[in-house]
């Protein structure tokens, strides 16, 4: 699984990976503040990727 994940990283630019990680951090922050649901936020993020 790790090998496949590393291979899939080649499909994304460094900027895109940074954008995704910032979106994930925003989702987590919203959940901690009680503003959103983690599962829904993660699903929306994954559907955009």
N, CA, C, O and CB atoms as a CASP TS submission, in Angstrom:
PFRMAT TS
TARGET T0000
AUTHOR 0000-0000-0000
METHOD Language model
MODEL 1
PARENT N/A
ATOM      1  N   UNK     1       0.823  -1.191   0.000  1.00  0.00           N
ATOM      2  CA  UNK     1       0.000   0.000   0.000  1.00  0.00           C
ATOM      3  C   UNK     1       0.867   1.254   0.000  1.00  0.00           C
ATOM      4  O   UNK     1       0.553   2.216  -0.700  1.00  0.00           O
ATOM      5  CB  UNK     1      -0.936  -0.001   1.203  1.00  0.00           C
ATOM      6  N   UNK     2       1.935   1.260   0.760  1.00  0.00           N
ATOM      7  CA  UNK     2       2.817   2.425   0.806  1.00  0.00           C
ATOM      8  C   UNK     2       3.472   2.644  -0.543  1.00  0.00           C
ATOM      9  O   UNK     2       3.611   3.781  -0.992  1.00  0.00           O
ATOM     10  CB  UNK     2       3.886   2.259   1.892  1.00  0.00           C
ATOM     11  N   UNK     3       3.873   1.563  -1.189  1.00  0.00           N
ATOM     12  CA  UNK     3       4.512   1.676  -2.509  1.00  0.00           C
ATOM     13  C   UNK     3       3.552   2.322  -3.503  1.00  0.00           C
ATOM     14  O   UNK     3       3.946   3.208  -4.262  1.00  0.00           O
ATOM     15  CB  UNK     3       4.964   0.282  -3.026  1.00  0.00           C
ATOM     16  N   UNK     4       2.298   1.885  -3.503  1.00  0.00           N
ATOM     17  CA  UNK     4       1.301   2.456  -4.415  1.00  0.00           C
ATOM     18  C   UNK     4       1.061   3.923  -4.088  1.00  0.00           C
ATOM     19  O   UNK     4       0.915   4.742  -4.996  1.00  0.00           O
ATOM     20  CB  UNK     4      -0.024   1.670  -4.336  1.00  0.00           C
ATOM     21  N   UNK     5       1.018   4.259  -2.820  1.00  0.00           N
ATOM     22  CA  UNK     5       0.812   5.652  -2.423  1.00  0.00           C
ATOM     23  C   UNK     5       1.947   6.534  -2.910  1.00  0.00           C
ATOM     24  O   UNK     5       1.712   7.645  -3.386  1.00  0.00           O
ATOM     25  CB  UNK     5       0.681   5.763  -0.905  1.00  0.00           C
ATOM     26  N   UNK     6       3.171   6.050  -2.796  1.00  0.00           N
ATOM     27  CA  UNK     6       4.325   6.811  -3.267  1.00  0.00           C
ATOM     28  C   UNK     6       4.278   6.987  -4.779  1.00  0.00           C
ATOM     29  O   UNK     6       4.632   8.050  -5.288  1.00  0.00           O
ATOM     30  CB  UNK     6       5.629   6.119  -2.856  1.00  0.00           C
ATOM     31  N   UNK     7       3.848   5.961  -5.499  1.00  0.00           N
ATOM     32  CA  UNK     7       3.719   6.059  -6.951  1.00  0.00           C
ATOM     33  C   UNK     7       2.650   7.075  -7.335  1.00  0.00           C
ATOM     34  O   UNK     7       2.817   7.816  -8.304  1.00  0.00           O
ATOM     35  CB  UNK     7       3.385   4.689  -7.551  1.00  0.00           C
ATOM     36  N   UNK     8       1.556   7.113  -6.584  1.00  0.00           N
ATOM     37  CA  UNK     8       0.471   8.046  -6.876  1.00  0.00           C
ATOM     38  C   UNK     8       0.878   9.497  -6.627  1.00  0.00           C
ATOM     39  O   UNK     8       0.305  10.404  -7.230  1.00  0.00           O
ATOM     40  CB  UNK     8      -0.747   7.704  -6.040  1.00  0.00           C
ATOM     41  N   UNK     9       1.845   9.731  -5.757  1.00  0.00           N
ATOM     42  CA  UNK     9       2.306  11.090  -5.494  1.00  0.00           C
ATOM     43  C   UNK     9       2.849  11.748  -6.750  1.00  0.00           C
ATOM     44  O   UNK     9       2.817  12.973  -6.868  1.00  0.00           O
ATOM     45  CB  UNK     9       3.371  11.086  -4.412  1.00  0.00           C
ATOM     46  N   UNK    10       3.341  10.962  -7.679  1.00  0.00           N
ATOM     47  CA  UNK    10       3.892  11.499  -8.921  1.00  0.00           C
ATOM     48  C   UNK    10       2.814  12.173  -9.758  1.00  0.00           C
ATOM     49  O   UNK    10       3.133  12.965 -10.646  1.00  0.00           O
ATOM     50  CB  UNK    10       4.562  10.389  -9.728  1.00  0.00           C
ATOM     51  N   UNK    11       1.552  11.878  -9.496  1.00  0.00           N
ATOM     52  CA  UNK    11       0.451  12.461 -10.256  1.00  0.00           C
ATOM     53  C   UNK    11       0.101  13.878  -9.810  1.00  0.00           C
ATOM     54  O   UNK    11      -0.700  14.550 -10.460  1.00  0.00           O
ATOM     55  CB  UNK    11      -0.764  11.584 -10.138  1.00  0.00           C
ATOM     56  N   UNK    12       0.690  14.338  -8.710  1.00  0.00           N
ATOM     57  CA  UNK    12       0.356  15.645  -8.163  1.00  0.00           C
ATOM     58  C   UNK    12       1.596  16.523  -8.081  1.00  0.00           C
ATOM     59  O   UNK    12       2.681  16.060  -7.730  1.00  0.00           O
ATOM     60  CB  UNK    12      -0.287  15.501  -6.780  1.00  0.00           C
ATOM     61  N   UNK    13       1.419  17.788  -8.408  1.00  0.00           N
ATOM     62  CA  UNK    13       2.521  18.740  -8.257  1.00  0.00           C
ATOM     63  C   UNK    13       2.687  19.068  -6.773  1.00  0.00           C
ATOM     64  O   UNK    13       1.802  18.807  -5.959  1.00  0.00           O
ATOM     65  CB  UNK    13       2.263  20.041  -9.092  1.00  0.00           C
ATOM     66  N   UNK    14       3.812  19.632  -6.453  1.00  0.00           N
ATOM     67  CA  UNK    14       4.070  20.012  -5.060  1.00  0.00           C
ATOM     68  C   UNK    14       3.062  21.061  -4.597  1.00  0.00           C
ATOM     69  O   UNK    14       2.614  21.034  -3.451  1.00  0.00           O
ATOM     70  CB  UNK    14       5.512  20.548  -4.899  1.00  0.00           C
ATOM     71  N   UNK    15       2.708  21.984  -5.491  1.00  0.00           N
ATOM     72  CA  UNK    15       1.728  23.015  -5.141  1.00  0.00           C
ATOM     73  C   UNK    15       0.353  22.408  -4.861  1.00  0.00           C
ATOM     74  O   UNK    15      -0.338  22.825  -3.932  1.00  0.00           O
ATOM     75  CB  UNK    15       1.623  24.050  -6.265  1.00  0.00           C
ATOM     76  N   UNK    16      -0.037  21.426  -5.667  1.00  0.00           N
ATOM     77  CA  UNK    16      -1.339  20.780  -5.466  1.00  0.00           C
ATOM     78  C   UNK    16      -1.363  20.022  -4.138  1.00  0.00           C
ATOM     79  O   UNK    16      -2.359  20.056  -3.416  1.00  0.00           O
ATOM     80  CB  UNK    16      -1.655  19.819  -6.636  1.00  0.00           C
ATOM     81  N   UNK    17      -0.268  19.342  -3.824  1.00  0.00           N
ATOM     82  CA  UNK    17      -0.200  18.627  -2.538  1.00  0.00           C
ATOM     83  C   UNK    17      -0.269  19.596  -1.366  1.00  0.00           C
ATOM     84  O   UNK    17      -0.895  19.300  -0.348  1.00  0.00           O
ATOM     85  CB  UNK    17       1.091  17.796  -2.451  1.00  0.00           C
ATOM     86  N   UNK    18       0.371  20.751  -1.505  1.00  0.00           N
ATOM     87  CA  UNK    18       0.321  21.772  -0.459  1.00  0.00           C
ATOM     88  C   UNK    18      -1.106  22.291  -0.305  1.00  0.00           C
ATOM     89  O   UNK    18      -1.581  22.479   0.815  1.00  0.00           O
ATOM     90  CB  UNK    18       1.290  22.937  -0.781  1.00  0.00           C
ATOM     91  N   UNK    19      -1.790  22.521  -1.421  1.00  0.00           N
ATOM     92  CA  UNK    19      -3.176  22.991  -1.396  1.00  0.00           C
ATOM     93  C   UNK    19      -4.086  21.982  -0.703  1.00  0.00           C
ATOM     94  O   UNK    19      -4.927  22.359   0.113  1.00  0.00           O
ATOM     95  CB  UNK    19      -3.677  23.258  -2.821  1.00  0.00           C
ATOM     96  N   UNK    20      -3.921  20.707  -1.025  1.00  0.00           N
ATOM     97  CA  UNK    20      -4.731  19.657  -0.405  1.00  0.00           C
ATOM     98  C   UNK    20      -4.480  19.588   1.092  1.00  0.00           C
ATOM     99  O   UNK    20      -5.417  19.457   1.879  1.00  0.00           O
ATOM    100  CB  UNK    20      -4.435  18.302  -1.049  1.00  0.00           C
ATOM    101  N   UNK    21      -3.209  19.676   1.486  1.00  0.00           N
ATOM    102  CA  UNK    21      -2.899  19.587   2.920  1.00  0.00           C
ATOM    103  C   UNK    21      -3.453  20.784   3.680  1.00  0.00           C
ATOM    104  O   UNK    21      -3.887  20.638   4.823  1.00  0.00           O
ATOM    105  CB  UNK    21      -1.384  19.490   3.136  1.00  0.00           C
ATOM    106  N   UNK    22      -3.447  21.971   3.063  1.00  0.00           N
ATOM    107  CA  UNK    22      -4.029  23.144   3.717  1.00  0.00           C
ATOM    108  C   UNK    22      -5.546  23.008   3.840  1.00  0.00           C
ATOM    109  O   UNK    22      -6.126  23.398   4.854  1.00  0.00           O
ATOM    110  CB  UNK    22      -3.674  24.420   2.939  1.00  0.00           C
ATOM    111  N   UNK    23      -6.189  22.455   2.808  1.00  0.00           N
ATOM    112  CA  UNK    23      -7.625  22.215   2.888  1.00  0.00           C
ATOM    113  C   UNK    23      -7.954  21.222   4.002  1.00  0.00           C
ATOM    114  O   UNK    23      -8.934  21.396   4.727  1.00  0.00           O
ATOM    115  CB  UNK    23      -8.153  21.699   1.547  1.00  0.00           C
ATOM    116  N   UNK    24      -7.137  20.190   4.130  1.00  0.00           N
ATOM    117  CA  UNK    24      -7.349  19.201   5.185  1.00  0.00           C
ATOM    118  C   UNK    24      -7.176  19.844   6.565  1.00  0.00           C
ATOM    119  O   UNK    24      -7.934  19.548   7.489  1.00  0.00           O
ATOM    120  CB  UNK    24      -6.373  18.016   5.017  1.00  0.00           C
ATOM    121  N   UNK    25      -6.186  20.714   6.701  1.00  0.00           N
ATOM    122  CA  UNK    25      -5.991  21.419   7.967  1.00  0.00           C
ATOM    123  C   UNK    25      -7.188  22.323   8.275  1.00  0.00           C
ATOM    124  O   UNK    25      -7.606  22.425   9.428  1.00  0.00           O
ATOM    125  CB  UNK    25      -4.692  22.249   7.925  1.00  0.00           C
ATOM    126  N   UNK    26      -7.739  22.976   7.251  1.00  0.00           N
ATOM    127  CA  UNK    26      -8.926  23.822   7.439  1.00  0.00           C
ATOM    128  C   UNK    26     -10.124  22.995   7.891  1.00  0.00           C
ATOM    129  O   UNK    26     -10.890  23.421   8.755  1.00  0.00           O
ATOM    130  CB  UNK    26      -9.267  24.567   6.139  1.00  0.00           C
ATOM    131  N   UNK    27     -10.281  21.805   7.300  1.00  0.00           N
ATOM    132  CA  UNK    27     -11.376  20.923   7.703  1.00  0.00           C
ATOM    133  C   UNK    27     -11.221  20.546   9.175  1.00  0.00           C
ATOM    134  O   UNK    27     -12.172  20.627   9.953  1.00  0.00           O
ATOM    135  CB  UNK    27     -11.414  19.650   6.816  1.00  0.00           C
ATOM    136  N   UNK    28     -10.017  20.137   9.541  1.00  0.00           N
ATOM    137  CA  UNK    28      -9.759  19.725  10.919  1.00  0.00           C
ATOM    138  C   UNK    28     -10.012  20.884  11.889  1.00  0.00           C
ATOM    139  O   UNK    28     -10.590  20.697  12.959  1.00  0.00           O
ATOM    140  CB  UNK    28      -8.313  19.212  11.065  1.00  0.00           C
ATOM    141  N   UNK    29      -9.571  22.080  11.499  1.00  0.00           N
ATOM    142  CA  UNK    29      -9.780  23.255  12.344  1.00  0.00           C
ATOM    143  C   UNK    29     -11.267  23.538  12.531  1.00  0.00           C
ATOM    144  O   UNK    29     -11.709  23.851  13.636  1.00  0.00           O
ATOM    145  CB  UNK    29      -9.083  24.479  11.740  1.00  0.00           C
ATOM    146  N   UNK    30     -12.033  23.430  11.453  1.00  0.00           N
ATOM    147  CA  UNK    30     -13.483  23.648  11.538  1.00  0.00           C
ATOM    148  C   UNK    30     -14.158  22.643  12.443  1.00  0.00           C
ATOM    149  O   UNK    30     -15.087  22.982  13.176  1.00  0.00           O
ATOM    150  CB  UNK    30     -14.106  23.583  10.161  1.00  0.00           C
ATOM    151  N   UNK    31     -13.695  21.408  12.395  1.00  0.00           N
ATOM    152  CA  UNK    31     -14.256  20.357  13.256  1.00  0.00           C
ATOM    153  C   UNK    31     -13.945  20.663  14.713  1.00  0.00           C
ATOM    154  O   UNK    31     -14.816  20.542  15.575  1.00  0.00           O
ATOM    155  CB  UNK    31     -13.697  18.963  12.867  1.00  0.00           C
ATOM    156  N   UNK    32     -12.715  21.057  14.990  1.00  0.00           N
ATOM    157  CA  UNK    32     -12.328  21.361  16.373  1.00  0.00           C
ATOM    158  C   UNK    32     -13.139  22.527  16.946  1.00  0.00           C
ATOM    159  O   UNK    32     -13.418  22.575  18.144  1.00  0.00           O
ATOM    160  CB  UNK    32     -10.831  21.687  16.443  1.00  0.00           C
ATOM    161  N   UNK    33     -13.512  23.464  16.068  1.00  0.00           N
ATOM    162  CA  UNK    33     -14.319  24.606  16.503  1.00  0.00           C
ATOM    163  C   UNK    33     -15.807  24.271  16.562  1.00  0.00           C
ATOM    164  O   UNK    33     -16.610  25.089  17.010  1.00  0.00           O
ATOM    165  CB  UNK    33     -14.098  25.786  15.571  1.00  0.00           C
ATOM    166  N   UNK    34     -16.174  23.078  16.115  1.00  0.00           N
ATOM    167  CA  UNK    34     -17.569  22.669  16.110  1.00  0.00           C
ATOM    168  C   UNK    34     -18.365  23.239  14.948  1.00  0.00           C
ATOM    169  O   UNK    34     -19.595  23.250  14.979  1.00  0.00           O
ATOM    170  CB  UNK    34     -18.210  23.071  17.388  1.00  0.00           C
ATOM    171  N   UNK    35     -17.666  23.712  13.924  1.00  0.00           N
ATOM    172  CA  UNK    35     -18.328  24.350  12.789  1.00  0.00           C
ATOM    173  C   UNK    35     -18.672  23.379  11.662  1.00  0.00           C
ATOM    174  O   UNK    35     -19.515  23.687  10.819  1.00  0.00           O
ATOM    175  CB  UNK    35     -17.457  25.444  12.251  1.00  0.00           C
ATOM    176  N   UNK    36     -18.028  22.205  11.639  1.00  0.00           N
ATOM    177  CA  UNK    36     -18.263  21.290  10.532  1.00  0.00           C
ATOM    178  C   UNK    36     -18.077  19.845  10.961  1.00  0.00           C
ATOM    179  O   UNK    36     -17.659  19.559  12.083  1.00  0.00           O
ATOM    180  CB  UNK    36     -17.336  21.613   9.373  1.00  0.00           C
ATOM    181  N   UNK    37     -18.397  18.941  10.045  1.00  0.00           N
ATOM    182  CA  UNK    37     -18.299  17.508  10.277  1.00  0.00           C
ATOM    183  C   UNK    37     -17.097  16.980   9.500  1.00  0.00           C
ATOM    184  O   UNK    37     -16.986  17.225   8.298  1.00  0.00           O
ATOM    185  CB  UNK    37     -19.614  16.772   9.856  1.00  0.00           C
ATOM    186  N   UNK    38     -16.200  16.263  10.167  1.00  0.00           N
ATOM    187  CA  UNK    38     -14.968  15.803   9.527  1.00  0.00           C
ATOM    188  C   UNK    38     -15.245  14.874   8.347  1.00  0.00           C
ATOM    189  O   UNK    38     -14.637  15.019   7.287  1.00  0.00           O
ATOM    190  CB  UNK    38     -14.088  15.095  10.544  1.00  0.00           C
ATOM    191  N   UNK    39     -16.150  13.931   8.526  1.00  0.00           N
ATOM    192  CA  UNK    39     -16.427  12.965   7.463  1.00  0.00           C
ATOM    193  C   UNK    39     -16.936  13.654   6.204  1.00  0.00           C
ATOM    194  O   UNK    39     -16.507  13.332   5.096  1.00  0.00           O
ATOM    195  CB  UNK    39     -17.443  11.931   7.937  1.00  0.00           C
ATOM    196  N   UNK    40     -17.847  14.595   6.376  1.00  0.00           N
ATOM    197  CA  UNK    40     -18.394  15.315   5.221  1.00  0.00           C
ATOM    198  C   UNK    40     -17.333  16.179   4.557  1.00  0.00           C
ATOM    199  O   UNK    40     -17.245  16.229   3.331  1.00  0.00           O
ATOM    200  CB  UNK    40     -19.581  16.182   5.645  1.00  0.00           C
ATOM    201  N   UNK    41     -16.536  16.853   5.356  1.00  0.00           N
ATOM    202  CA  UNK    41     -15.478  17.696   4.801  1.00  0.00           C
ATOM    203  C   UNK    41     -14.449  16.882   4.051  1.00  0.00           C
ATOM    204  O   UNK    41     -13.992  17.284   2.981  1.00  0.00           O
ATOM    205  CB  UNK    41     -14.801  18.485   5.899  1.00  0.00           C
ATOM    206  N   UNK    42     -14.081  15.739   4.605  1.00  0.00           N
ATOM    207  CA  UNK    42     -13.111  14.865   3.956  1.00  0.00           C
ATOM    208  C   UNK    42     -13.674  14.304   2.661  1.00  0.00           C
ATOM    209  O   UNK    42     -12.972  14.236   1.653  1.00  0.00           O
ATOM    210  CB  UNK    42     -12.703  13.727   4.891  1.00  0.00           C
ATOM    211  N   UNK    43     -14.939  13.902   2.686  1.00  0.00           N
ATOM    212  CA  UNK    43     -15.570  13.376   1.469  1.00  0.00           C
ATOM    213  C   UNK    43     -15.581  14.432   0.363  1.00  0.00           C
ATOM    214  O   UNK    43     -15.267  14.126  -0.787  1.00  0.00           O
ATOM    215  CB  UNK    43     -17.010  12.905   1.767  1.00  0.00           C
ATOM    216  N   UNK    44     -15.937  15.657   0.697  1.00  0.00           N
ATOM    217  CA  UNK    44     -15.953  16.739  -0.289  1.00  0.00           C
ATOM    218  C   UNK    44     -14.560  16.991  -0.862  1.00  0.00           C
ATOM    219  O   UNK    44     -14.402  17.206  -2.064  1.00  0.00           O
ATOM    220  CB  UNK    44     -16.499  18.024   0.341  1.00  0.00           C
ATOM    221  N   UNK    45     -13.552  16.963   0.010  1.00  0.00           N
ATOM    222  CA  UNK    45     -12.171  17.149  -0.440  1.00  0.00           C
ATOM    223  C   UNK    45     -11.757  16.037  -1.401  1.00  0.00           C
ATOM    224  O   UNK    45     -11.175  16.307  -2.451  1.00  0.00           O
ATOM    225  CB  UNK    45     -11.216  17.191   0.763  1.00  0.00           C
ATOM    226  N   UNK    46     -12.051  14.813  -1.048  1.00  0.00           N
ATOM    227  CA  UNK    46     -11.662  13.679  -1.880  1.00  0.00           C
ATOM    228  C   UNK    46     -12.393  13.683  -3.223  1.00  0.00           C
ATOM    229  O   UNK    46     -11.826  13.274  -4.236  1.00  0.00           O
ATOM    230  CB  UNK    46     -11.936  12.374  -1.145  1.00  0.00           C
ATOM    231  N   UNK    47     -13.619  14.133  -3.238  1.00  0.00           N
ATOM    232  CA  UNK    47     -14.356  14.214  -4.500  1.00  0.00           C
ATOM    233  C   UNK    47     -13.770  15.276  -5.434  1.00  0.00           C
ATOM    234  O   UNK    47     -13.864  15.144  -6.655  1.00  0.00           O
ATOM    235  CB  UNK    47     -15.829  14.519  -4.227  1.00  0.00           C
ATOM    236  N   UNK    48     -13.172  16.317  -4.875  1.00  0.00           N
ATOM    237  CA  UNK    48     -12.548  17.361  -5.696  1.00  0.00           C
ATOM    238  C   UNK    48     -11.186  16.933  -6.227  1.00  0.00           C
ATOM    239  O   UNK    48     -10.723  17.446  -7.246  1.00  0.00           O
ATOM    240  CB  UNK    48     -12.401  18.642  -4.890  1.00  0.00           C
ATOM    241  N   UNK    49     -10.547  15.994  -5.540  1.00  0.00           N
ATOM    242  CA  UNK    49      -9.215  15.542  -5.979  1.00  0.00           C
ATOM    243  C   UNK    49      -9.405  14.577  -7.068  1.00  0.00           C
ATOM    244  O   UNK    49      -8.430  14.053  -7.606  1.00  0.00           O
ATOM    245  CB  UNK    49      -8.394  14.913  -4.841  1.00  0.00           C
TER
END
